[in-house]
Amino acid sequence: RLRDHGFTTSTWGYWNIRCSLLVHADRFAGELRVLDADPRIQRLHLVTHSMGGIIARAALDRFRPRKLGRFVMLAPPNRGSFVATAAASTVGRVLKPVAELSTSDTSLVNSLPMPDGVEIGVIAAEFDALVAEASTRPDAPHEHVTLPTWHTGLLFRRETADLTAAFLASGRFPAQFAPGGETE
């Protein structure tokens, strides 16, 4: 749907949920290097969903593209996930990201720096059973909106694409979606 707004898109994914988020971050940082070196690309925006936002944060800590534009995170567990916290004691050793995404102050997600000097937009899901709305809010200046959907539902809503495109274009969400000045 971002293509409908004139953006050229590329997808990157992680297929192994057993290895550390930092392993994925190293791979993504390598991809960012390739994209940053591509002369056809003038500006490189990032749009992530859930754990992908944390991987992107870690990747940006390793490599900062010269062409980096804006960063939109959909339902990111920026302060951890209560589901990960509950599951960490049982599956955290086998599925490393579970422990890394816990709400513990010492977890990886809560130890990672937020990228500075980047305009950040966060879209949370009101009925998210995996990431509480409060946990989506990064400890950095950002724009924030919440849509009436669930965690994965964000990916299928036209509003999500429209809001993402608006933020990528201007660095702000439209005022009607951010009542009361949701810039933090």
N, C-alpha and C positions, 0 to 999 in steps of 0.2 A: 504493500500500500504506500510505502514511502516513494516508490517509483512514480505513483500517480501525482505526487507533489514535485516531481522533477529531480529527485535524488537518484544517483547511481548507487546501487547497493551491492554489498558483498557479504557473504555469510561465513562465519568461522565458528567451529564448534569443538566441543570436547566429548570424547566418547567413553572414556574410562573414568568412572566415579570412585575408583579405589585409590588412585594416587593423589598426592597432595595438590591443593590449589596452586601451589608455587610451581609445580611441574607444568601445569597448564599455563600459568602466567609466563613462564620462560618460552613456551611454544608461541603464545600470542604475541609476546614482545618481538619474537623473530618475524612474525607476520607483519607487525607494525613497521618494522625496519624495511621490509620489502615494499610495503605500500607507501611509506614515506619517501623512498627512493624513486618511486614511479613518477616520471615527469608528466604523465597525463593527469595526475591527481594534484589539484591545487589546495584542497582543504580536506582534512580527514576527521569526520565526526564519528563518534562512537555511540551506538545504541545497543543496550544490553538487557537481558532478562535474568532476574533472580541471581543465581550463583555466578552467572557470566559477568555481572557488574563487579563482583569481588575479584574475579580473575582479571578483569580489565584494570581495576585499581592496582593490583599487584604488578601487572605488566607495565603500567605507566610509572611505577616506582623503579622499574628496571630500565625502561627506555621511554624517553619523552619525544614523540615525533615533532619535527619542526613545523609540520603542517597541521598539527592538532587543532581541531576546531572545538565544537561543543560536545558534551557528554550527557546523554539521556539514559537513565537507569529505570527499568520497569520492575517493580516489586523486588528491589535489592535488599538482602539482609545486611544492611550496613552496620547494624549494631547486634547482629546475630539473629538466630531463629530459635524460638522456644521449642520447636519440634526437634531441631538439631540438639539442643540442650538435653531434652528428654531421652533422645536416642543415643547420645554420646557414650554413656556407660555400657551399653549393650553392643553397639556396632561400630563405635568410634575407632577401634583398633584396625578393623578390616576396611572400613570406608572412611579414610582419613578426612575428607571434606566435612563429614558430620561433626567431628570434634572441632575442626577449624572454624566452623560456622556457629558454634555455640554462643550463647549470650555471656559467657564468662569474660571477665575483664582481661584475662590473659589469653583468650583465644586469638587465633590468627586474624580473624576479621576485625576484632577490636584493637589489634596492634598495628594494623596496616595504616599508613598515612593516606589521607585523601589527597588527590592531586591538587596542587595549588595553581592559581592562575588560570583555571579552566572553568568555564561557565557550566554549571551542573544543574540538570533538571531531573526531578524524581517523580514518577507516576506510581502511586500506590493503589492497591486494590482494597476496597472497603471490606469485602468478605473473604479476605485471604486467610486460609487455614494453615498456611506455612510460615508466613512472615507478617508479624503484627505491623500495623501502619506506623506505629512509633519507631519500630526497628528499621524502617526504610530511610529514616531521616539521617543524612550524614552529618558528621561533626565538621561542617564546612559551610560557607555561604552557598545557598542553593535556592532554586524554585521548587515548589512542591504542590502537587495536586493529587486528589484521591478520586477514583472513579468507582461507581457502584457495580463492581464485578468481583470475580475471584482471581486467584493467583495466575492461572493459565489463561483465564478469560481475557486478560489485558491484551494478549497477543491477537485476539480475534475481533476486537472492537475498532470500528472506524474512528471513534473518538481518540483512541490511543494513537493511531497513525496521524490524525490531524493535529493533536497536541504536540506530538514528537516533531512533526514537520515545522510547526509554528516555532517551537523552541530552537530547533536547529537553524532556522532562518533569522531569528531575532534575539535569542538568548532569554526569552520570556514566554510564559504561557499566556494565552489570551485572558484578559481580566475576568471574564465571566466564569472561568474555571478556577480562579484563584481568589475567591472572595475574602475580603479582610486582609489582603496583602500577605499572601503565603510565602513571600520571599524571606528566607532566614539567613 
